[in-house]
Amino acid sequence: MKTIVLLLVMYLLLMGHSVANVVAEDWPEDWEDEVEETTEFVNQVRREEATRFRKLFSIGNEFDASIFAGEAVGDDEDASSKVESHGRRLLQAANILDDQNALLEFKKGISVDPNSTLQGWNTSTNQDHCAWAGVTCSNITNRVIGLNLTGVPGAKLIGRINPNISSLSSLMSLTLTQHFLTGFIPVELGNLKNLKLLNLHDNNLTGSIPPQLSNCTLLQSLDVGSNNLTGSLPRELAQCTQLVKIDVSSNNLVGEIHADFGTLRNLSSFLGMHNDFTGIIPESFGNCSRLESLALNDNHLEGTIPTSLENCPDLQGFLVGFNNITGTLPRGFSKLQKLSIVYFQYNKMTGQLDFLQNCSGMWQIHGENNNLTGPLPTFFGKTCENLTHLFVSDNQFSGPLPGSLADCPQLENIGVSNNNLSGTIPAVFSKCPRMQNFQVDGNRFTGTIPTAFSNWSNIEYAYFQGNDLEGTIPASLWNCSKLVQLHLNSNPKLTGVIPPEFGRLQKLQNLVVFNTKVYGEIPATLGNCSDLMNLVLNNNSLNGTIPETLGNLVNLTLLILSDNQLEGQIPTTLANCSILQRIDFSNNSLTGAIPSSLQGCYSLSTVLVDNNKLEGQFSLDMSNMSKLQTVSARSNLITGDLFASLATLNSTSGGNQLGTLDFTENNLNGAMPTTFDVEKLSSLHVLLLGKNNLQGPIPSWIWDLPNLQVLELSNNNLTGTLSGNFSNLHGFIDTVANSTTSPDDSSSTYIQNVVITVSGRTVTYNTFLSYVNSMQLSHNQLMGEIPVDVTKLVKMTYLDFSWNSFTGNIPENIGDIPLTSLDLSNNFLSGEIPQSLTKNAKLQTLSLSNNSLSGQIPTGSQLQSQNISAFRPGNEDLCGPPLPLCTFESGHGNAFTDLFTVPGFVVGFFTGFLTVAFTCFFWKPAQNFIHRR
């Protein structure tokens, strides 16, 4: 009897309702308008599907085909199910065909299907599109209600979203995530009146978000994050009053976030991070009483954090870092018991954090790089049992580091770097078994590094640098077997030796101990740290030799041992460190030659061995050292022909990057080659070869180096004239965009400086920032005239041709160069000082002494402000300020001083003679005087 009743009910339903009503009956009551039902059977089906969807939505809004699969129909299915299925197919045949065609049109828009996901979408092999991959149909209407094609690595669809997909009029869920889909989001998607979930996350979609999506009034989840969308966030989307989730993150959206989104009463998640939004955080978000996640980090937002957010009791995640937000965290946040993630780093916020003590659900706090003040919180240990992260570096916190924080049983990460904290580092933190990251650097901590920290079995990063710690480095830290980075630098009172036990730290990547009083030898056991990448031990009191075992460190990229008392030779075993990028052994007492085996370090970018006792020839084969940027061996005893090694450089465009070469103050000898392939030195910016024994003329190819900006050849035995085309020195003429950058590190200690001598004083500047254009040729035996073309080098700052044998005049247009310093002293220059020098307002230092210059010094503030030593001794025929006044001034013929010109003197002489003679012969008193004599 029950079966007959059910059959009759289903027949009446199928015959008495339109297609639209049948579709409506297909979905749960909280998704569609209320429809009158006459049987408990249909209501039961709707309740079951509603329960399944709600369960799915609560765990991430992903579409699961199984929730629409309905009950499985076996061999014993009753007659009512058969009648229902047959009737539905009859009524929906036309719409079903439309669905199939829409899917085939979508397939046409896909140009690449690497995993053959859509291969089965073929009516010739399978006419039932409901069985196609990713397609879900209703058990009642057989219409397509879900399309879920989520990409996986190596199987991502390439193509566009065909607008004909809008023909799937019953579609409720569209998921096309993690593909390479391009083009616009079709505006036709706004025709999908039943759509509740739209997920296009992680594609390459462009254009704007269609405001037509506001027509999908049942939409509950909109996810278009991680694309390349532009334009603004359409205000119209706030008309979708059922929205629970909005994700527009990681796009290029601009403009303000409209306050209308604060009217969405069901909104639980608003993700807008990683865009270019401007304006303020709308106060209206406080009306979203169900709000759980608000993520707006990495935008350009301003203003303050709305206090209205304290009305969102379910708020768990609040992320507004990397904006321009000011003001304080709202004190009302103390009422949000579920608040667990608070990111507000890199803003301009002020105030304290003490009011967060009641947030018992707190998990992570990131407040770095603000202007927070006061003491650090002391309360998390008792009220925040879930706290794992506390990062508040780069603020203005003062006082001690509270040991009570160690009561947090889950604490894993502490970052309080660069504040004004003082006192000792509490040893009680050793009882935090989960500690992974402990950053207390850049404060004013005193005392010692607690030996109890060796109990940390999970510690990976330990930063103690930049404090006032004393005592020795605890050898027991070798028990921290997971330690990856240990930074102890810039603690001037830290002493003792580097523990040999550190050789047991197999995972250690960074050991940074510079600017301390650490002494003793570098432990040979460090060669056992197979993962070691950066070994930085400069500016200590280390002695002994560089261990040969360091050659075992095949992952070593940075080796900084400068400013110590190391002796012996540079180990040839370093050639085994094939990815080594930077060597700095400067300011030690190393001997021997620079090992030719270093040519096997193909990744080397910087070699610094200044101020040692190295000798022998520099004989590196640089043909495979394509990344080499800087070689500096200043102040050693290196001999031989440097250019023989330079000739091995790769001349192919981009084949080498050598930008700085400094061999000042060595014993290089011989003549520079008369010819050279300048393409091999096309990247050279700095060439410093002063204070050597180089002989012969300066070859003309030197003036063809296109990027040269600093040339130092002083204090050699160079002879001959300056010949060549100065117009090819584009580094002295054009504004050169320097591509040379410093290595990936955070310390200026690693940055190489170039030192030149300007008029007896040392000038140091950084080669990785901006070059000072300088040409130093002093203390040689150069002769002939100064080439007129030198005046084309309009970017030059320092010019020193002193102590040579130059003759002739100073080039007339020398003032066209905005020099800071000009030294032409101790030559045989003659003629007048060019008038053009008065145009140079930047001239600070001038030296023209010990030449044969003459005439009046041109009137100009920069010349008259010079000291007399700029012109004397020598130049005896120069006059005018700052020297004594000249005895004539041109243009004033009736001046008294005209008497001392040649014509004036002759006229004066004869006038005086005739006057005396007339007096003697015709004036009687004079005659009497003469006769008495």
Salt bridges, closest charged atoms under 4 A:
GLU25 OE2 - HIS17 NE2 3.59
ASP30 OD2 - ARG54 NH1 3.21
GLU32 OE2 - LYS196 NZ 3.63
GLU37 OE2 - ARG46 NH1 3.08
GLU40 OE2 - ARG47 NH2 2.42
GLU71 OE2 - ARG52 NH2 3.21
GLU84 OE2 - ARG88 NH1 3.29
ASP99 OD2 - ARG143 NE 2.74
GLU105 OE2 - LYS108 NZ 3.22
ASP223 OD1 - HIS201 ND1 2.80
ASP223 OD2 - LYS245 NZ 3.73
ASP247 OD2 - HIS201 ND1 3.69
ASP260 OD2 - ARG235 NE 2.56
ASP260 OD1 - HIS258 ND1 3.33
ASP276 OD1 - HIS300 NE2 3.05
ASP298 OD2 - HIS274 ND1 2.97
GLU310 OE2 - LYS335 NZ 3.44
ASP314 OD1 - LYS338 NZ 2.97
GLU368 OE2 - HIS366 ND1 3.02
ASP407 OD1 - LYS431 NZ 2.99
GLU412 OE2 - ARG434 NH2 2.61
ASP468 OD2 - LYS493 NZ 3.38
ASP662 OD2 - ARG634 NE 3.11
ASP734 OD2 - HIS730 ND1 3.25
ASP789 OD1 - LYS792 NZ 3.55
ASP816 OD1 - LYS839 NZ 2.94
